[in-house]
Amino acid sequence: MDAAAQRRGDVLRVEGASYRYGAVEALSEVSLTVGAGDCVALLGPNGAGKTTLVNLVTGLLVPAAGTVDVCGGDPRRAATRRSLGVVAQSAGFPRTFRVGELLRSAATRAGAPRGAGDRALASVGAADLAPRRAKNLSGGQQRRVQLAMALVGAPAVLVLDEPTNGLDVGSRHDFWALVAARRDEGVGVLVTTHLMEEAAAVADHVVVLDRARVVVSGTPHQLTAAMPQRTVSAVSALGADEVASLVGTDAVTLEGGRVVVRTAETERVVWRWMQGDPTLSDLAVASATLEQAVAALTGDDAPALAGTTTSDVLLAGARS
């Protein structure tokens, strides 16, 4: 890692990266930074450019413009790639290999010392899987083995591409607990995921891509705080239609015995509702979820935050 990057604590820097597949623009002047011990979630719809960016970061593609820096080096260089640990969407293990053989091979490619594979397996709680054939592993076990292979060379950066896709809740929790332990040691993490609740829980910073560009970035809280709409819910003696008429909005539903109002005028709605229903109880007001914020920023429908800049989101978050 170069001296300037080390002072900043940056382990990954993408600056102005662009890429095209023929006439199709896959990325346009995309920038992001991952610091040591930080987790950055790369979000956006299918076709937004996430996979292309991951391929640039891992050295599988070369940017047409801009730069990609991993610990001060070019990810196309073998020496730099040893600073990277990658967990891909699909394990793609050779069916006849045993787990121990996979780890020994990964250690050799990473230039790691003898025994590094066994230590990596043990570090993810999977030492007992060493004699098992890869084809016989469950989804959660495969992810543990993939993570062990990614960690065998003691990387500075983990790139996780939909790492918990298909896993049950318990397996996802276990996976992120293992990643958190590495973050505590200073490993930076770049993750793509369609699971917005997961991104909100694990990411320090979120970068939203759509149509090859960065739409907005900020902390999960900053993105959700910038959404004007809130959810007001309560147990009410009035039906959904009566509440809609009372508060003056059509965005009223009945969900699990509670009346739910979605509005950007929270105070007015609460005041009118309380005036119209003195028996109102269990009132709750919630901000937008990260999933709602990302949906509002992307896609063909008129987005609620269209034209929002990163500064706008940061300011909104600071005011909340």
Legacy VTK file of the C-alpha trace (Angstrom):
# vtk DataFile Version 3.0
C-alpha trace
ASCII
DATASET POLYDATA
POINTS 320 float
0.000 0.000 0.000
1.373 3.445 -0.884
2.096 5.910 1.918
-0.786 8.285 1.114
-3.331 5.473 1.034
-1.996 4.103 4.293
-2.421 7.492 5.983
-6.004 7.726 4.731
-6.726 4.145 5.671
-8.034 3.466 2.152
-7.752 -0.106 0.899
-9.837 0.367 -2.259
-10.312 3.460 -4.413
-12.293 3.660 -7.646
-12.093 7.060 -9.328
-14.048 8.040 -12.434
-14.268 4.471 -13.727
-16.091 3.963 -17.042
-16.667 0.841 -19.117
-18.612 -0.109 -22.247
-19.734 -3.357 -23.806
-19.743 -2.222 -27.404
-22.453 0.410 -27.708
-23.776 -0.300 -24.197
-22.521 1.953 -21.424
-22.047 -0.248 -18.354
-20.332 2.284 -16.080
-19.957 6.036 -16.370
-17.481 7.935 -14.157
-18.145 5.834 -11.063
-16.178 6.574 -7.893
-16.152 4.984 -4.453
-13.770 4.405 -1.566
-13.507 1.597 0.979
-11.508 2.272 4.111
-9.785 -0.263 6.316
-12.420 -1.915 8.504
-15.307 -0.334 6.579
-18.150 -2.059 4.747
-19.531 -0.417 1.602
-22.712 -1.859 0.073
-23.150 -1.501 -3.681
-26.882 -1.419 -4.426
-29.132 -0.971 -7.441
-31.361 -2.871 -9.854
-30.221 -5.597 -12.223
-28.253 -4.072 -15.076
-27.186 -1.038 -13.052
-23.477 -1.859 -13.434
-22.720 -3.592 -10.130
-21.203 -6.753 -11.642
-19.093 -4.703 -14.064
-17.728 -2.668 -11.171
-16.926 -5.830 -9.197
-15.083 -7.176 -12.251
-13.040 -3.970 -12.472
-12.157 -4.164 -8.776
-11.059 -7.795 -9.060
-8.994 -7.182 -12.192
-11.172 -9.196 -14.574
-11.922 -6.069 -16.607
-9.889 -2.931 -17.361
-11.629 0.465 -17.114
-11.902 2.411 -20.366
-11.378 5.542 -18.288
-10.603 6.245 -14.652
-8.605 4.180 -12.179
-9.010 1.274 -9.769
-6.550 1.088 -6.885
-6.316 -1.807 -4.435
-3.885 -1.082 -1.607
-1.869 1.163 -3.917
-1.722 -1.284 -6.830
-3.439 -2.323 -10.041
-5.779 -5.300 -9.444
-4.632 -6.834 -12.746
-1.236 -7.508 -11.187
-0.851 -10.844 -9.434
0.860 -9.228 -6.451
-2.055 -6.814 -5.989
-4.688 -9.535 -6.353
-3.205 -11.186 -3.294
-4.599 -8.245 -1.327
-8.080 -9.266 -2.508
-10.369 -11.975 -1.176
-13.421 -12.710 -3.321
-16.661 -14.537 -2.537
-18.587 -14.907 -5.802
-22.313 -15.517 -6.246
-21.721 -19.120 -7.276
-19.232 -21.366 -5.514
-18.349 -23.317 -8.664
-16.363 -25.916 -6.739
-14.946 -28.907 -8.682
-17.333 -31.708 -7.733
-14.689 -34.302 -6.977
-12.449 -32.110 -4.787
-12.407 -32.321 -1.034
-12.596 -29.117 0.992
-9.057 -29.506 2.311
-7.767 -29.773 -1.262
-9.607 -26.606 -2.248
-8.056 -24.692 0.635
-4.542 -25.969 -0.094
-4.927 -24.899 -3.718
-6.206 -21.468 -2.650
-3.240 -21.062 -0.291
-0.796 -21.892 -3.083
-2.371 -19.337 -5.428
-2.271 -16.711 -2.676
1.389 -17.403 -1.911
0.372 -18.232 1.655
2.511 -20.408 3.937
1.917 -24.112 4.383
-0.984 -24.730 6.740
-2.724 -21.444 5.910
-5.659 -23.332 4.413
-6.262 -25.325 7.573
-6.046 -22.173 9.688
-8.490 -20.347 7.418
-10.987 -23.203 7.664
-10.667 -23.234 11.428
-11.139 -19.459 11.571
-14.601 -19.760 9.986
-15.590 -22.708 12.159
-15.333 -25.230 9.342
-12.277 -27.346 10.214
-14.483 -30.448 10.318
-15.353 -29.960 6.631
-11.794 -30.590 5.391
-12.366 -34.253 4.427
-15.800 -33.604 2.875
-16.300 -33.464 -0.878
-17.408 -30.023 -2.032
-20.404 -31.430 -3.907
-21.895 -32.663 -0.606
-21.874 -29.317 1.199
-25.010 -27.393 2.139
-25.426 -23.783 1.006
-24.260 -22.410 4.355
-21.240 -24.736 4.382
-20.310 -23.690 0.851
-20.344 -20.039 1.888
-18.087 -20.801 4.872
-15.644 -22.609 2.594
-15.749 -19.754 0.069
-15.031 -17.265 2.846
-12.148 -19.414 4.110
-10.699 -19.509 0.576
-11.056 -15.725 0.327
-9.306 -15.238 3.670
-6.471 -17.713 3.199
-4.064 -15.061 1.917
-4.895 -12.556 4.702
-6.407 -10.015 2.246
-6.838 -6.312 2.934
-10.080 -6.197 0.904
-13.007 -8.610 0.761
-15.270 -8.404 -2.292
-18.561 -10.170 -1.597
-20.943 -10.571 -4.552
-24.422 -11.530 -3.280
-22.688 -13.633 -0.595
-25.775 -14.749 1.341
-28.109 -15.358 -1.584
-30.177 -18.472 -0.836
-29.047 -18.809 2.780
-31.470 -19.059 5.677
-31.577 -16.398 8.387
-29.307 -18.301 10.764
-26.682 -18.956 8.087
-26.736 -15.296 7.018
-26.217 -14.218 10.622
-23.284 -16.623 11.008
-21.713 -15.444 7.742
-21.821 -11.770 8.725
-20.481 -12.536 12.186
-17.427 -14.092 10.516
-17.022 -11.057 8.234
-17.400 -8.697 11.200
-14.466 -10.391 12.912
-12.283 -9.600 9.886
-13.530 -6.013 9.760
-12.434 -5.639 13.380
-8.957 -6.592 12.165
-9.018 -3.823 9.546
-10.217 -5.673 6.446
-12.293 -3.482 4.123
-15.446 -4.965 2.584
-17.261 -4.217 -0.676
-20.553 -6.116 -0.912
-23.318 -6.320 -3.495
-26.682 -7.550 -2.283
-30.374 -7.448 -3.140
-31.226 -7.912 0.545
-31.797 -4.330 1.656
-32.349 -5.154 5.317
-28.997 -6.902 5.278
-27.286 -3.920 3.645
-28.823 -1.555 6.206
-27.575 -3.761 9.038
-23.979 -4.388 7.905
-22.937 -1.408 5.758
-21.214 1.750 6.980
-21.800 3.360 3.604
-24.131 2.714 0.667
-23.500 3.483 -3.007
-26.580 3.262 -5.245
-26.002 2.581 -8.954
-28.592 2.948 -11.700
-28.094 3.036 -15.460
-24.301 2.896 -15.122
-24.025 5.874 -12.764
-23.857 6.570 -9.069
-27.297 7.943 -8.191
-26.497 8.784 -4.594
-24.303 7.647 -1.726
-24.273 8.038 2.022
-24.843 6.075 5.192
-28.017 3.950 5.322
-29.466 6.437 7.801
-28.710 9.403 5.558
-30.437 7.789 2.589
-33.564 6.878 4.543
-33.680 10.212 6.401
-33.712 12.052 3.053
-36.967 10.342 2.089
-39.878 12.689 2.828
-42.411 9.910 3.354
-43.006 8.350 6.765
-45.225 5.477 7.879
-47.761 6.276 10.605
-49.584 3.293 12.090
-51.929 2.689 15.012
-54.745 0.585 16.412
-57.848 2.587 15.514
-61.615 2.295 15.962
-61.893 3.683 12.426
-61.555 1.658 9.261
-58.978 2.369 6.572
-61.488 4.257 4.397
-62.605 6.394 7.333
-59.012 7.252 8.233
-58.248 8.094 4.597
-61.169 10.508 4.522
-60.213 11.980 7.887
-56.531 12.656 7.145
-57.016 13.508 3.459
-54.865 10.879 1.711
-55.497 7.679 -0.251
-52.308 6.022 1.025
-54.049 4.149 3.848
-54.076 0.372 4.317
-55.037 -2.175 6.953
-52.096 -4.406 7.880
-52.307 -7.037 10.609
-55.036 -5.269 12.540
-53.291 -1.880 12.339
-54.238 1.058 10.155
-51.195 2.282 8.232
-50.828 5.716 6.625
-47.930 6.625 4.336
-47.429 10.362 4.190
-44.939 13.204 3.941
-47.096 15.282 6.314
-46.642 13.325 9.500
-47.637 15.982 12.015
-50.842 16.935 10.183
-51.886 13.290 9.796
-51.232 12.453 13.472
-53.124 15.561 14.689
-56.187 14.904 12.507
-56.236 11.204 13.329
-56.069 11.822 17.080
-58.810 14.446 16.810
-61.044 12.069 14.846
-60.421 8.977 16.971
-59.998 9.622 20.733
-59.521 5.852 21.246
-56.417 5.756 19.039
-53.657 3.623 20.609
-50.218 2.161 19.955
-49.291 5.017 17.612
-45.975 4.548 15.796
-44.100 6.673 13.253
-41.333 5.077 11.178
-38.940 6.466 8.584
-38.624 4.940 5.139
-36.648 1.712 4.869
-33.473 1.446 2.826
-35.392 -0.684 0.326
-37.948 2.095 -0.131
-35.185 4.681 -0.536
-33.352 2.646 -3.182
-36.611 1.936 -5.028
-37.392 5.660 -5.043
-33.963 6.456 -6.488
-33.947 3.888 -9.282
-36.123 2.439 -12.030
-38.438 3.907 -14.637
-41.050 5.294 -12.237
-40.624 8.949 -11.308
-38.247 8.694 -8.336
-39.026 10.561 -5.135
-35.429 11.770 -4.948
-34.816 12.368 -8.648
-31.876 14.708 -9.113
-30.741 14.267 -5.503
-27.012 14.726 -5.071
-24.793 13.132 -2.485
-24.544 16.510 -0.725
-28.329 16.748 -0.540
-28.521 13.382 1.186
-25.699 14.197 3.592
-27.357 17.487 4.539
-30.702 15.805 5.043
-29.088 13.234 7.273
-27.322 15.912 9.292
-30.601 17.755 9.877
-32.496 14.629 11.005
LINES 1 321
320 0 1 2 3 4 5 6 7 8 9 10 11 12 13 14 15 16 17 18 19 20 21 22 23 24 25 26 27 28 29 30 31 32 33 34 35 36 37 38 39 40 41 42 43 44 45 46 47 48 49 50 51 52 53 54 55 56 57 58 59 60 61 62 63 64 65 66 67 68 69 70 71 72 73 74 75 76 77 78 79 80 81 82 83 84 85 86 87 88 89 90 91 92 93 94 95 96 97 98 99 100 101 102 103 104 105 106 107 108 109 110 111 112 113 114 115 116 117 118 119 120 121 122 123 124 125 126 127 128 129 130 131 132 133 134 135 136 137 138 139 140 141 142 143 144 145 146 147 148 149 150 151 152 153 154 155 156 157 158 159 160 161 162 163 164 165 166 167 168 169 170 171 172 173 174 175 176 177 178 179 180 181 182 183 184 185 186 187 188 189 190 191 192 193 194 195 196 197 198 199 200 201 202 203 204 205 206 207 208 209 210 211 212 213 214 215 216 217 218 219 220 221 222 223 224 225 226 227 228 229 230 231 232 233 234 235 236 237 238 239 240 241 242 243 244 245 246 247 248 249 250 251 252 253 254 255 256 257 258 259 260 261 262 263 264 265 266 267 268 269 270 271 272 273 274 275 276 277 278 279 280 281 282 283 284 285 286 287 288 289 290 291 292 293 294 295 296 297 298 299 300 301 302 303 304 305 306 307 308 309 310 311 312 313 314 315 316 317 318 319
